[in-house]
Amino acid sequence: MTVPALTDDPAWPYVECFRDGVEVPDPLRCHVSGSIPPWLAGRLYRTGPGIFDIDAPKGPVSFRHWFDGIGITHLFTIQTGGNVTYRNAITAKSRLNSIKENGIAAMTFGPVSDPCQRLYKKYFSTFQHVEQQAGFAVTIDPRFVVPGSDSPICTIRTDSNLIQVVDADTLKPVESYGTTYGVLHPELANGVVSPAHPEFDPVSNSLMNVVVVPGQAPQYIVFESQQDLKKASTKILAMFNDPHVAYQHSFSSTQRYVIVQLWPMSYGWKGMKIATSSCFTDAMEWDASRAARFVVIDRIEQQVVAEYAGPAEYCFHTVNAFEDEDGDIIMDFLMCKSGEAIHAFEVPLLRNGATDIQEVQKLRDLIYAKFTRMKLKGLEGVKARYAARGGVGGTVANDAPVAEVVLENPLSMELPSINPSWRHKQEYRFVYSVSTLKSDMHSHLLFDSLVKLDIKTQTHLSWWKVGHSPSEPIFVANPDSNGQEDDGVILSVVLDGTLAKSYLLILDARTMKEVATADIGHSIPYGLHGSFI
């Protein structure tokens, strides 16, 4: 059985999401329809891969994995009075120019159609083309505070220990300020990989993350950085070892703890395979027979205090975590059955879909993620036993307790967002995400809807239109709210594939009903993550 031809498929216009983008250096006035709430004013930053095919001297270089596309960062400015402007910039310009000049794509995430890549070892190309290090586009933080700085800086991150700085207004790269987390603390300079998603504590105004140093005994370094300009400082919370360098995209935190989840997707040869492989995915190894390891770090005691075993599954995005009335840790994830989901995001498939219905379903099953709540039960007792035996390093202990799954919802969810003021709160209730609610109507792998999950009632609301593809929802709270968690709006950049145009969608976060749109006038590439200030 085959799926409909693209021209007969209501989702065929989604291919526009993966066309090469163009720069819009000057603010462009958007056409606004509907009524933007008078309190909504600020900046929505978005970043993501934007250019996939590059002409080079010895032939075209084509990125096959979505995450490898040359980064383009977008800025929507919502002004008081309801006017909206849009601009963007290629924030990986040094990477783009280097590939155009040398025909070599160094440090790729997935495979590349590159005539020179067959001639050079990855190790050689990486270290001979250091200008390509500033060129990734996964998450963006427009208010990153470095000790000694006069003002926050706008930074872009990926799943490595690299930070790229861009101008917060023009979005142009600040080429001289490509750096690592060593800018926060010297202990962090040697780490190679790091989750693209740090954790943030809105009460203490601090950022937390992990860097990993590969080697014979791979070392994980967990740190916390105060993000207040007047008292900016960084402390090492804990260091621990594990035989594997896990591929981590995110992790969890509560008011008291950091929980590092080491899923059984890791870089081979204790992380050293990164240096000799043709790409990062080539260095990754999925081991379904190995339990995950959950390492619990006490933010006050600044040490590892417990560990649990987890399922042999994978999570790209954590949602939230908190401590319950018993002092146990509750963690919410969007769980995939296999870490091999990372291989599904190939540009040809995302552009054209698959032609065989069995292949389509296989890929959809691979990337399917569902809301899953786990509990680290009996934490105080586990901490006491862990301390009594002097801790356990290097692997999951044979008698380690297992994280208990206490809730699952079958709704397809990815790229989650919550009200940031409800982070770490036990009473938080609502999760927003993209979904594939209408996948039976099309042959594409791309997300086709936005959903709001009520954790308490296990019900959901949704927004969707045929041929329209929404991106990650961003929750913006109503500053005049009476304290209700869902009093605010959802912002999402959507492609109207039928018209080949993108627009900013504004939904009422309570009802998921459309309140306004801001039409850009042309299509822009499908992005990954964003931030509103």
C-alpha positions in Angstrom: 0.0 0.0 0.0 1.3 3.5 -0.8 0.4 6.8 0.6 -1.2 9.5 -1.7 0.9 11.3 -4.2 2.1 14.6 -2.8 -0.2 16.6 -5.0 -3.2 14.6 -3.7 -2.0 14.8 -0.1 -3.4 17.8 2.0 -0.1 18.0 3.8 2.2 18.1 0.8 2.9 21.9 1.3 4.8 21.0 4.5 7.8 20.6 2.2 8.2 24.4 2.4 9.4 24.0 6.0 12.7 22.6 4.8 13.5 24.9 1.8 16.6 27.0 2.3 15.8 30.3 4.1 16.8 33.8 3.1 18.0 36.6 5.3 15.7 39.5 6.3 18.2 41.9 7.9 15.9 44.8 8.3 12.6 44.7 10.4 9.6 43.8 8.2 6.2 45.0 9.2 3.8 42.0 9.5 0.1 42.1 8.6 -1.8 41.6 11.8 -5.3 40.0 11.8 -7.4 39.7 14.9 -6.7 41.4 18.2 -3.4 41.2 20.1 -3.9 41.5 23.9 -2.9 45.0 25.0 -0.6 43.6 27.6 1.4 41.5 25.2 4.6 43.3 24.2 8.1 42.0 23.9 10.5 39.9 21.8 10.0 36.3 20.6 13.4 34.8 19.5 13.4 31.6 17.5 16.4 29.6 16.2 16.9 26.6 14.0 18.5 25.0 10.9 17.8 27.1 7.8 20.1 26.3 4.9 20.7 22.7 3.8 22.3 22.9 0.4 25.6 24.8 -0.2 27.5 25.3 -3.5 31.2 24.5 -2.9 34.3 24.4 -5.3 34.2 20.6 -5.8 30.5 20.1 -5.8 27.4 20.8 -3.6 27.5 20.1 0.1 24.0 18.9 1.3 23.1 18.3 4.9 21.0 15.1 5.3 20.1 15.6 9.0 17.7 18.4 10.0 19.9 19.5 13.0 22.9 20.2 10.6 21.3 23.0 8.6 23.1 26.3 8.7 21.5 28.3 11.6 19.0 31.1 11.1 17.8 33.0 14.1 14.4 34.9 13.9 13.1 37.8 15.9 9.4 38.9 16.2 9.0 42.2 18.0 5.5 42.7 19.4 5.1 46.4 20.1 2.7 48.1 22.5 -0.3 48.9 20.3 -0.3 45.7 18.4 2.2 46.2 15.7 4.5 43.3 14.9 7.9 43.3 13.0 10.0 40.4 11.9 13.7 40.0 11.0 16.2 37.3 10.9 19.9 36.6 10.4 22.1 33.7 9.4 23.8 33.2 12.7 26.2 30.5 11.4 27.8 32.7 8.7 31.4 31.7 9.5 30.4 28.1 9.1 28.5 28.8 5.9 31.4 30.8 4.4 34.0 28.1 5.4 32.0 25.4 3.7 31.6 27.5 0.6 35.3 28.1 0.5 36.7 24.7 1.5 33.9 22.3 0.6 34.2 20.6 4.0 31.4 20.4 6.6 33.2 19.9 9.9 31.5 18.7 13.1 28.2 17.5 11.6 25.4 15.9 13.6 24.3 13.5 10.8 25.6 12.3 7.5 26.5 14.8 4.8 26.6 14.6 1.0 30.1 16.1 0.9 32.6 15.4 -1.9 35.5 16.2 0.5 34.3 14.4 3.5 35.4 11.1 2.0 38.9 12.5 1.7 39.4 13.8 5.2 39.0 12.1 8.6 36.5 13.8 10.8 39.2 14.5 13.4 41.2 16.4 10.8 38.3 18.5 9.4 37.1 19.4 12.9 40.3 20.9 14.1 41.4 22.4 10.8 38.1 24.4 10.5 37.6 25.8 13.9 35.6 28.7 12.4 32.8 26.2 12.0 32.4 25.8 15.7 30.1 28.9 15.9 27.3 27.6 13.8 24.6 25.7 15.6 21.0 26.6 16.2 19.1 24.5 18.8 18.2 26.7 21.8 18.5 30.4 22.4 18.9 32.3 25.6 18.7 36.1 25.2 19.6 36.8 28.8 22.7 34.8 29.6 24.8 36.3 32.4 28.5 35.9 32.5 30.4 36.9 35.7 32.0 40.3 35.2 29.7 41.4 32.3 27.8 44.7 32.4 24.7 43.3 30.7 23.2 39.9 29.7 24.3 38.5 26.3 22.2 36.6 23.7 23.5 33.1 23.3 22.7 30.1 21.1 23.5 26.5 22.2 23.6 23.0 20.9 24.3 19.6 22.4 28.0 20.4 22.9 30.0 22.5 25.2 29.9 25.5 22.8 28.1 28.8 23.2 27.7 31.2 20.3 26.9 34.9 21.0 24.8 37.0 18.7 23.7 40.6 18.9 20.3 40.8 20.6 19.0 43.4 18.2 20.5 42.6 14.8 21.0 38.9 15.5 24.4 39.1 13.8 27.0 36.8 15.2 29.6 38.2 17.6 32.4 36.1 16.0 35.0 37.0 18.6 32.8 35.6 21.4 32.5 31.9 20.5 33.2 30.1 23.8 32.4 27.2 26.2 31.0 27.1 29.6 34.5 27.7 30.8 33.6 31.3 30.7 31.6 30.6 33.8 34.1 28.4 35.7 37.5 27.0 34.7 36.5 23.4 35.6 33.9 23.6 32.7 36.3 24.4 29.9 37.3 20.8 29.1 33.9 19.3 28.7 33.0 18.2 25.2 29.2 17.6 25.3 26.5 19.4 27.2 22.7 19.4 27.0 21.3 22.1 24.7 18.6 22.7 27.3 19.8 24.0 30.7 17.5 24.0 33.7 16.4 27.3 35.2 15.2 28.0 38.7 12.8 31.1 38.7 13.1 31.5 42.5 16.9 31.6 42.8 17.3 33.0 39.3 20.0 30.4 38.5 20.9 28.3 35.5 22.0 24.7 35.8 23.7 22.4 33.3 26.1 19.5 32.8 29.3 19.2 30.8 31.0 15.8 30.1 34.7 15.1 29.7 35.3 11.9 27.7 38.1 9.6 28.5 38.9 6.3 30.2 36.6 7.3 33.0 34.1 9.8 31.6 33.5 12.6 34.0 30.2 14.5 34.4 30.4 18.0 35.9 27.1 19.5 37.2 27.1 23.2 37.8 24.8 26.1 38.9 25.3 29.7 37.7 23.6 32.7 39.4 22.1 34.8 36.6 21.9 38.0 38.5 24.3 40.7 37.2 25.0 42.0 40.7 26.0 38.7 42.2 26.8 36.5 39.2 28.8 33.5 40.3 29.1 29.8 39.4 29.5 26.8 41.6 30.3 23.1 40.9 27.5 21.1 42.4 29.0 17.6 41.8 31.3 15.5 39.7 30.7 11.8 39.0 31.8 9.1 36.6 30.0 6.8 34.3 31.4 4.3 31.7 29.3 6.0 29.0 29.1 9.5 27.6 25.4 9.7 27.1 23.7 11.7 24.4 21.8 14.2 26.6 19.4 16.9 25.2 17.8 17.9 28.5 17.6 16.8 32.2 15.6 17.7 35.3 15.8 19.9 38.4 13.7 20.7 41.5 14.0 23.4 44.1 16.4 21.1 46.0 17.9 18.7 43.5 19.3 18.2 40.0 18.5 14.9 38.4 20.8 13.8 35.5 19.2 11.1 33.4 21.7 8.9 31.5 19.6 7.2 28.9 21.2 4.1 27.1 22.1 6.2 24.0 25.7 7.1 24.2 28.8 8.0 22.2 31.1 4.9 21.6 34.5 4.3 23.1 33.7 6.3 26.2 33.0 9.4 24.1 36.3 9.2 22.0 34.4 7.9 19.0 33.2 11.4 18.4 36.7 12.4 17.2 37.0 9.6 14.6 33.4 9.2 13.3 32.1 10.8 10.2 29.4 12.5 12.3 27.9 12.5 15.8 25.1 10.1 14.9 27.7 7.7 13.5 29.4 7.8 17.0 26.1 7.1 18.8 25.2 3.6 20.1 21.8 2.6 21.3 21.7 -0.3 23.9 18.2 -1.4 24.6 19.5 -4.0 27.1 21.0 -1.3 29.4 19.0 0.4 32.1 19.1 4.2 32.3 20.9 5.7 35.3 19.3 8.6 37.2 21.8 10.5 39.3 20.4 12.8 42.1 22.5 15.8 43.1 21.7 17.9 46.2 22.0 21.6 45.3 22.5 22.5 49.0 24.9 19.7 50.0 26.6 20.0 46.5 27.2 16.3 46.0 25.6 13.2 44.6 23.2 11.8 47.2 21.3 9.0 45.4 20.8 7.0 42.2 18.0 5.1 40.6 17.6 2.9 37.6 15.4 4.0 34.8 13.8 2.4 31.8 15.8 1.5 28.6 14.0 4.2 26.7 14.9 7.8 25.6 13.7 11.3 26.3 14.6 14.3 24.2 12.7 16.8 26.3 11.9 16.8 30.0 8.8 18.9 31.0 9.1 19.7 34.7 10.0 18.2 38.1 9.2 18.9 41.7 9.3 17.4 45.2 6.0 16.0 46.6 4.7 16.1 50.2 6.8 13.0 51.1 10.0 14.6 49.9 10.1 12.3 46.9 11.0 13.5 43.4 8.3 13.6 40.6 9.7 14.0 37.1 7.7 14.6 33.9 9.1 13.5 30.5 8.1 13.1 26.9 9.3 9.6 26.4 10.3 7.7 23.2 10.7 4.0 23.2 14.1 4.2 21.5 17.0 6.6 21.2 17.2 5.6 17.5 14.5 8.2 17.0 17.4 10.6 16.4 18.0 9.0 13.0 14.5 9.8 11.8 15.0 13.5 11.1 16.6 13.2 7.7 16.0 16.2 5.4 14.9 14.2 2.3 12.2 12.5 4.4 11.1 15.7 6.0 11.0 17.4 2.6 9.3 14.8 0.6 7.7 12.3 3.1 7.9 8.6 2.5 6.2 6.7 -0.4 5.4 3.5 1.4 2.8 3.5 4.2 4.8 0.9 6.2 7.8 3.1 6.2 5.8 6.1 7.2 4.3 4.3 10.1 7.7 2.9 11.2 9.2 6.4 11.3 6.2 7.8 13.1 6.4 5.0 15.7 10.1 5.9 16.1 9.6 9.6 16.9 6.4 9.1 18.9 6.7 10.6 22.4 4.2 10.5 25.2 3.8 12.3 28.5 5.2 10.1 31.2 5.5 10.8 35.0 8.0 9.0 37.1 8.6 9.0 40.8 11.8 8.5 42.7 10.1 6.8 45.6 11.5 6.6 49.2 14.2 9.2 48.5 15.2 9.8 52.1 15.8 6.1 52.7 17.7 5.7 49.4 19.9 8.7 50.3 20.7 7.1 53.7 21.7 3.8 52.1 23.7 5.6 49.5 25.6 7.6 52.1 26.2 4.5 54.3 28.1 2.7 51.6 30.0 5.8 50.5 28.2 6.2 47.2 28.4 4.2 44.1 30.2 5.4 41.0 30.6 4.2 37.5 27.3 2.4 36.8 23.8 1.7 38.1 24.2 -0.3 41.4 22.7 -3.8 41.3 20.4 -2.9 44.2 19.5 0.6 43.0 15.8 1.3 43.3 13.9 1.7 40.0 12.1 4.9 39.1 8.4 4.2 39.3 6.1 5.1 36.3 3.0 6.6 37.9 1.2 8.2 34.9 1.3 7.9 31.1 -0.8 9.6 28.5 -0.9 8.3 24.9 -1.3 11.7 23.4 1.5 12.5 20.9 3.6 15.4 22.3 6.9 17.1 21.6 8.7 20.4 22.2 6.9 21.0 25.5 6.2 24.4 27.2 4.8 25.3 30.6 4.1 28.5 32.4 7.7 29.3 33.6 6.4 30.6 37.0 5.1 27.1 37.7 8.5 25.4 37.3 9.3 23.2 40.3 5.7 23.6 41.7 3.8 20.5 42.7 0.5 22.0 41.8 1.4 22.7 38.1 -1.1 21.3 35.8 -0.8 22.3 32.1 1.7 21.3 29.4 1.6 22.8 25.8 3.3 21.0 22.9 3.2 20.2 19.2 1.5 17.0 18.2 0.5 14.7 15.3 -3.2 14.6 16.0 -4.1 14.6 12.3 -1.5 12.2 11.0 -4.2 10.1 9.4 -4.9 12.9 7.0 -1.4 13.2 5.5 1.8 11.3 4.7 4.2 13.7 6.4 6.3 13.2 9.5 5.9 16.9 10.6 3.8 18.1 13.5 0.3 19.1 12.4 -1.3 20.5 15.6 -0.8 22.2 19.0 -2.1 20.6 22.2 -2.7 21.6 25.8 -2.6 18.7 28.2 -4.4 19.0 31.5 -2.4 16.6 33.8 -5.0 16.6 36.5 -7.9 15.5 34.3 -5.9 13.8 31.6 -7.9 15.7 28.9 -6.6 18.0 26.2 -7.5 20.9 23.9 -6.0 21.4 20.5 -5.5 23.8 17.6 -5.0 22.7 14.0 -5.6 23.6 10.3 -5.1 21.3 7.3 -1.8 22.1 5.6 -0.6 24.3 8.5 2.4 23.2 10.5 2.9 24.8 14.0 6.3 24.9 15.7 7.2 24.8 19.4 4.6 26.7 21.6 5.9 29.4 23.9 3.7 30.3 26.9 3.6 34.1 27.8 1.8 34.9 31.1 -0.6 37.7 31.4 1.1 40.2 33.8 -2.3 41.2 35.2 -3.2 37.6 35.9 -5.0 36.7 39.1 -2.6 33.8 39.6 -4.2 31.3 37.3 -1.6 29.0 35.7 -3.1 29.2 32.1 -3.9 32.9 32.0 -1.8 34.0 29.1 -1.2 33.3 25.4 0.6 30.7 23.3 3.0 31.9 20.6 3.9 29.6 17.7 5.4 30.2 14.3 3.2 28.4 11.8 3.7 27.6 8.1 0.6 27.9 5.9 1.9 25.4 3.3 -1.0 26.0 0.9 0.1 29.7 0.5 3.8 29.0 1.2 3.7 31.7 3.9 4.6 31.7 7.6 2.9 33.6 10.4 3.1 34.2 14.1 0.0 32.5 15.7 -1.3 33.9 19.0 -3.7 31.6 20.9 -5.6 32.1 24.2 -3.8 29.7 26.5 -7.0 28.8 28.3 -9.1 27.8 25.4 -6.5 27.2 22.6 -8.6 29.5 20.4 -6.9 31.8 17.9 -6.9 35.5 18.9 -4.5 37.0 16.4 -2.0 36.2 13.6 1.0 38.3 12.2 1.7 37.3 8.6 5.3 37.5 7.5 4.5 37.4 3.8 6.8 34.5 2.9 7.8 31.1 4.3 10.6 30.6 6.8 12.3 27.3 7.7 10.9 25.2 10.5 12.7 26.1 13.7 13.5 24.2 16.8 13.4 26.3 20.0 12.7 29.8 21.1 12.4 32.3 24.0 10.2 35.3 24.8 11.3 38.3 26.8 
